[in-house]
Amino acid sequence: MARSGRLSSPGDQRESGRQQILDVIRGAESIARIDIAKATGVSPATVTSITAELLAAGLIEEVAPETSAEMRRGRPRVALRIRGAAHRIAGLKVSHHVISTVITDFVGQELANHEMPLIKGSMPVPELCAQIRRALEFTCKKGGFTIDDLSGIGIGMAGMVDAQRSFIYWSSSLEARNVDLGAALAEVLPCPVFLDNDANLVAKAEHLFGEGRTCDNFIAITIEHGVGMGIVIDGQIYRGIRGCGAELGHTKVQLEGALCQCGQRGCLEAYVGDYALLREANISSGNERHSSVAALFQAAEHGDTMARSILDRARRMFALGLANVVNIFDPSKIILAGARLSFDHLYSDQLIAEMRQWVVQVDAPLPEVIVHDWGDLMWAKGAAAYAIEEVTARTVKELAYAAA
């Protein structure tokens, strides 16, 4: 993973070399030293030296060479791979109704998972921190270890998140604004915590495990309680200067329109998000007969014209949002991710046809639009992948300091 802000001193170059070599080993799953040198452009002697450090630190391990008769003559090449037992990593997805947790090893293999329901969606900072620790403790217990065995924790949550500072400007999961959530979590958790917007971590999960594996330039859009977007450019997540970029849900689609949970009016998610659909349905009907989005969809399927009208408007607004994404970014692929997409009003031939109406017309194919219906545990796996990257970077720095 390329990292910015590095100096060009010999020691810093060696740190960069360690990171680069670890990234190549992780990407290849197992690879010989000579092939690492070819892939990185680092000299074989330096590769041998750096991999010796990584072996001594327990971050990688040697793979016994094959002994089949088909192997060519000569000394078999010993391959290297990431040592899964080096670290245990947690990934959490904080949604409006549940905290989903996955524990993986350092390779990314799942060790345990757990989904813990939440009584309420928005809460004070101390309460959310306590619930996160509780979810982690349950999951670790299922895996046969304790929370103190974790080396890093990645957390994805909705809202405007400065990932570099682990700072929350605003989130529907918190009653307060402008929260140094990283510092608050550090008081109740035993290891480093890495926060990011949940849609960014969906994009990371898609890039590593899902529909974006073969694509370095794509956009992932999530629809649940709100609407999120993760942007991958040249294989990297784009977050914006303040960490507040890619907020598709808060782009404006109606002047002085419906009230959004962010406090402004006319946002896309104020017409498409779960809370917006239920609010409109229950206001229109004069009571709270629709207790869930699933109930609203069921009503529409059984001929409820009011429910059908609300969902039709949501689809049109969503098509408008997709058209804006295409007009601004022109990505190679758009991935619509999340369990809500099992409801076909948000993805249908009619939606794509409406999107086409509002996209700037050129004589070239539109970006591919793919639906990937997956649950919160995959979002949590994206958070774990983010934590693995950050723990790797910190470990490389520690090796650099020890060698200085």
C-alpha positions in Angstrom: 0.0 0.0 0.0 1.6 3.3 -1.0 1.9 5.8 1.8 2.5 9.5 1.5 4.7 11.9 3.4 7.8 9.8 3.6 11.3 11.2 3.5 14.0 9.9 1.2 16.7 9.1 3.7 18.4 5.6 3.4 16.5 4.5 6.5 13.3 5.7 5.2 13.9 4.0 1.9 14.5 0.7 3.7 11.2 1.2 5.6 9.5 1.7 2.2 11.2 -1.4 1.0 9.9 -3.5 3.9 6.4 -2.2 3.2 6.6 -2.9 -0.5 8.0 -6.4 0.1 5.2 -7.2 2.6 2.6 -6.0 0.2 4.0 -8.2 -2.6 4.1 -11.3 -0.4 0.5 -10.6 0.8 -0.7 -10.1 -2.8 1.0 -13.3 -4.0 0.0 -15.4 -1.1 3.3 -17.2 -1.4 6.3 -16.2 -3.5 10.1 -16.9 -3.8 12.7 -14.3 -2.9 13.9 -14.0 -6.5 10.3 -13.3 -7.7 9.9 -10.6 -5.0 13.0 -8.9 -6.4 11.5 -9.0 -9.9 8.2 -7.7 -8.7 9.6 -4.8 -6.7 12.8 -3.9 -8.5 14.7 -4.3 -5.2 18.0 -6.1 -5.5 18.1 -9.8 -4.5 20.6 -9.0 -1.8 18.3 -6.4 -0.2 15.3 -8.7 -0.6 17.2 -11.4 1.3 18.2 -9.0 4.0 14.7 -7.5 4.5 13.0 -10.8 4.4 15.4 -12.1 7.1 14.2 -9.2 9.3 10.6 -10.0 8.6 11.2 -13.6 9.4 12.9 -12.8 12.7 10.0 -10.5 13.6 7.5 -13.3 12.9 5.6 -11.4 10.2 6.3 -13.9 7.5 7.2 -17.6 7.3 8.9 -20.0 4.8 6.8 -22.4 2.9 8.4 -25.9 2.4 9.3 -26.4 -1.3 7.4 -28.9 -3.4 9.0 -32.3 -3.7 7.1 -33.6 -6.7 8.9 -35.4 -9.6 7.8 -32.7 -11.9 10.0 -30.0 -10.3 13.0 -29.0 -12.3 16.4 -30.1 -11.3 18.5 -28.0 -8.9 17.8 -26.5 -5.5 14.1 -26.0 -5.0 13.1 -22.4 -4.3 11.7 -21.7 -0.8 8.6 -19.5 -0.9 7.6 -16.9 1.7 4.1 -16.1 2.9 2.5 -13.9 5.5 2.4 -15.6 8.9 -1.3 -15.7 9.9 -0.5 -16.2 13.6 1.5 -13.0 13.8 -1.6 -10.9 14.7 -5.3 -11.2 15.4 -7.3 -8.4 13.9 -10.9 -7.3 14.5 -13.2 -5.5 12.0 -16.5 -4.0 13.1 -19.4 -2.5 11.2 -21.6 -0.2 13.3 -25.0 0.1 11.7 -28.2 1.5 13.0 -29.5 -1.8 14.5 -26.5 -4.1 14.9 -22.8 -4.2 15.5 -21.2 -6.9 13.2 -17.8 -8.1 14.2 -15.2 -10.3 12.4 -11.9 -11.5 13.9 -9.3 -12.6 11.4 -5.7 -13.7 11.5 -2.9 -11.6 9.9 -3.6 -13.2 6.5 -7.3 -12.3 6.7 -8.7 -15.7 7.4 -11.8 -15.5 9.5 -11.4 -16.9 13.1 -14.8 -15.8 14.6 -17.8 -13.6 13.9 -20.7 -12.2 15.8 -23.7 -9.9 15.3 -24.9 -8.0 18.3 -28.3 -6.2 18.1 -28.5 -2.6 19.3 -31.5 -1.3 21.2 -31.1 2.2 19.7 -29.4 3.5 16.7 -28.0 6.8 18.1 -26.3 7.0 21.5 -23.8 9.0 23.6 -20.1 8.4 23.0 -19.5 6.4 26.3 -22.4 4.1 25.5 -21.2 3.4 22.0 -17.7 2.7 23.2 -19.1 0.3 25.8 -21.2 -1.5 23.1 -18.2 -1.8 20.8 -16.1 -3.4 23.6 -19.0 -5.7 24.4 -19.3 -6.8 20.8 -15.6 -7.5 20.7 -15.6 -9.5 23.9 -18.5 -11.7 22.7 -16.7 -12.4 19.4 -13.3 -13.1 21.0 -15.0 -15.5 23.4 -16.5 -17.4 20.5 -13.0 -17.6 18.9 -11.5 -19.0 22.1 -9.3 -16.0 23.0 -9.6 -12.6 24.7 -9.8 -9.0 23.6 -6.2 -8.5 24.9 -5.1 -10.9 22.1 -6.0 -8.4 19.4 -3.3 -6.3 17.7 -5.6 -3.8 15.9 -9.3 -3.0 15.4 -10.9 -1.5 12.3 -14.3 0.2 12.7 -16.6 1.4 9.9 -19.5 3.6 10.7 -21.8 5.9 8.7 -21.1 9.6 8.7 -18.4 12.1 8.0 -15.2 10.5 9.3 -11.6 11.9 9.2 -9.9 8.5 9.1 -6.4 9.9 9.6 -7.4 11.4 13.0 -10.1 8.8 13.9 -12.3 11.8 14.3 -16.1 11.9 13.7 -17.6 15.2 12.4 -21.0 13.7 12.4 -22.6 10.2 12.5 -26.1 8.9 12.8 -24.8 6.5 15.4 -23.7 9.3 17.8 -25.8 11.9 19.6 -22.9 14.4 19.6 -21.0 16.0 16.7 -17.2 16.6 16.4 -16.2 13.6 18.5 -12.6 12.4 18.9 -13.9 8.8 18.9 -10.4 7.4 18.5 -9.3 8.9 21.8 -12.5 7.7 23.5 -12.1 4.2 22.3 -8.4 4.1 23.3 -9.6 4.4 26.9 -11.7 1.2 26.7 -9.8 -0.9 24.2 -6.4 -2.6 24.5 -4.9 -2.0 21.1 -4.9 0.6 18.2 -8.2 1.5 16.6 -8.6 2.6 13.0 -11.8 4.4 12.1 -13.3 5.1 8.6 -16.5 5.7 6.9 -18.3 2.4 6.4 -18.8 3.0 2.6 -15.1 3.4 2.2 -14.6 0.0 3.9 -17.2 -1.6 1.7 -15.2 -0.3 -1.3 -12.1 -1.8 0.3 -13.9 -5.1 0.8 -15.1 -5.1 -2.8 -11.5 -4.4 -4.0 -10.0 -7.2 -1.9 -12.8 -9.9 -1.9 -15.7 -8.8 -4.1 -16.7 -7.4 -7.5 -13.8 -5.0 -7.6 -11.0 -7.5 -7.4 -10.0 -7.1 -11.1 -10.6 -3.3 -11.2 -8.6 -0.4 -9.8 -11.0 2.3 -10.6 -14.6 1.9 -9.5 -17.3 3.2 -7.2 -19.2 1.3 -4.5 -22.5 2.7 -3.4 -24.3 1.5 -0.3 -28.0 2.0 0.6 -29.2 1.2 4.1 -30.3 3.6 6.9 -28.5 6.2 4.7 -26.7 6.3 1.4 -22.9 6.0 1.2 -20.2 6.0 -1.5 -16.6 4.6 -1.6 -14.3 5.7 -4.4 -11.4 3.6 -5.5 -8.9 5.4 -7.8 -5.7 3.6 -8.9 -6.4 1.0 -6.3 -6.6 3.5 -3.4 -9.5 4.8 -1.4 -10.2 8.5 -2.1 -11.4 10.3 1.1 -11.0 14.0 0.4 -8.9 16.6 2.2 -11.0 16.5 5.4 -12.0 12.9 5.1 -15.5 14.1 4.2 -15.5 13.4 0.5 -17.7 10.9 -1.4 -20.8 11.8 0.6 -23.3 10.9 -2.2 -26.1 10.7 0.3 -25.7 14.3 1.1 -25.6 15.6 -2.4 -28.7 17.8 -3.0 -31.4 16.6 -5.3 -34.2 19.0 -4.3 -34.0 22.7 -3.3 -35.6 23.1 0.2 -36.6 19.5 0.0 -37.1 16.8 2.6 -35.3 17.0 5.9 -32.2 14.8 6.1 -30.8 13.3 9.4 -27.7 15.4 8.9 -29.8 18.5 9.5 -30.0 19.9 6.0 -32.7 19.6 3.4 -33.0 18.1 0.0 -30.2 15.4 0.4 -30.5 12.2 -1.7 -30.7 10.0 1.3 -33.7 12.0 2.7 -35.6 10.3 -0.2 -33.8 6.9 -0.4 -32.6 6.0 3.1 -34.6 3.6 5.3 -35.6 6.2 7.7 -36.8 8.5 4.9 -39.0 5.8 3.3 -40.6 4.9 6.6 -41.1 8.6 7.6 -42.9 9.3 4.3 -45.0 6.2 4.5 -46.2 6.8 8.0 -46.8 10.5 7.5 -48.8 9.7 4.4 -50.9 7.0 6.1 -51.4 9.0 9.3 -50.1 6.3 11.5 -47.1 4.0 12.0 -48.4 0.9 10.4 -45.1 0.4 8.5 -42.6 -0.8 11.1 -39.9 -1.8 8.7 -38.7 -1.2 5.1 -39.5 -4.9 4.4 -43.1 -4.2 5.4 -43.3 -1.2 3.1 -42.0 -3.3 0.2 -44.5 -6.0 1.0 -47.3 -3.5 1.0 -46.3 -2.2 -2.5 -46.2 -5.8 -3.8 -49.7 -6.3 -2.6 -51.1 -3.3 -4.5 -50.7 -0.5 -1.9 -50.6 2.6 -4.2 -49.2 4.9 -1.6 -46.3 2.5 -0.8 -45.7 2.0 -4.6 -45.6 5.8 -5.1 -43.0 6.3 -2.3 -40.8 3.5 -3.7 -41.2 4.9 -7.3 -40.0 8.3 -6.1 -37.1 6.7 -4.3 -36.1 4.9 -7.4 -36.2 8.1 -9.5 -34.1 10.0 -7.0 -31.6 7.2 -6.8 -31.4 7.1 -10.6 -30.7 10.8 -10.5 -27.9 10.2 -8.0 -26.4 7.5 -10.1 -26.4 9.7 -13.2 -24.6 12.4 -11.2 -21.9 9.9 -10.2 -21.4 8.8 -13.8 -21.3 12.5 -15.0 -18.7 13.5 -12.4 -16.5 10.4 -12.2 -17.0 8.3 -15.3 -15.9 5.2 -13.5 -15.3 1.8 -15.2 -17.7 0.1 -12.8 -20.4 1.0 -10.2 -21.1 -1.6 -7.5 -24.3 -1.3 -5.6 -23.6 -3.1 -2.3 -25.8 -4.0 0.7 -28.7 -6.2 1.8 -31.2 -3.6 0.9 -30.6 -4.2 -2.7 -32.5 -7.5 -2.5 -35.5 -5.2 -2.9 -35.6 -4.7 -6.7 -37.1 -1.2 -6.8 -33.5 0.1 -6.3 -32.1 -2.0 -9.1 -34.2 -2.7 -12.1 -34.2 -2.2 -15.9 -36.3 0.9 -15.2 -33.7 2.4 -12.8 -31.0 1.9 -15.4 -33.2 3.4 -18.1 -33.9 6.5 -16.0 -30.2 6.8 -15.2 -29.4 6.8 -18.9 -31.8 9.7 -19.5 -29.7 12.0 -17.2 -26.2 10.8 -18.1 -24.3 13.0 -20.6 -24.7 11.3 -24.0 -21.6 10.2 -25.8 -21.0 7.4 -28.2 -19.4 5.0 -25.7 -20.8 2.4 -23.3 -22.0 3.4 -19.9 -20.2 2.1 -16.8 -21.2 -1.4 -15.8 -23.6 -1.4 -12.8 -23.4 -4.5 -10.6 -25.5 -5.4 -7.6 -23.6 -7.2 -4.8 -26.1 -8.3 -2.1 -24.1 -9.0 1.0 -24.5 -8.6 4.7 -22.9 -6.6 7.4 -20.3 -9.3 8.1 -18.6 -8.6 4.8 -18.6 -4.9 5.6 -16.9 -5.9 8.9 -14.4 -7.9 6.9 -13.5 -4.7 4.9 -12.9 -3.0 8.3 -10.6 -5.9 9.3 -8.7 -5.5 6.0 -8.2 -1.8 6.7 -6.9 -2.7 10.2 -4.5 -5.3 8.7 -3.0 -2.6 6.4 -2.6 -0.2 9.3 -1.1 -2.8 11.7 1.3 -3.8 8.9 2.4 -0.2 8.5 2.9 0.4 12.2 4.9 -2.9 12.5 7.2 -1.8 9.6 7.8 1.5 11.4 8.6 -0.3 14.6 11.2 -2.4 12.7 12.7 0.8 11.3 13.0 2.3 14.8 14.6 -0.9 16.2 17.1 -0.9 13.3 18.0 2.8 13.7 
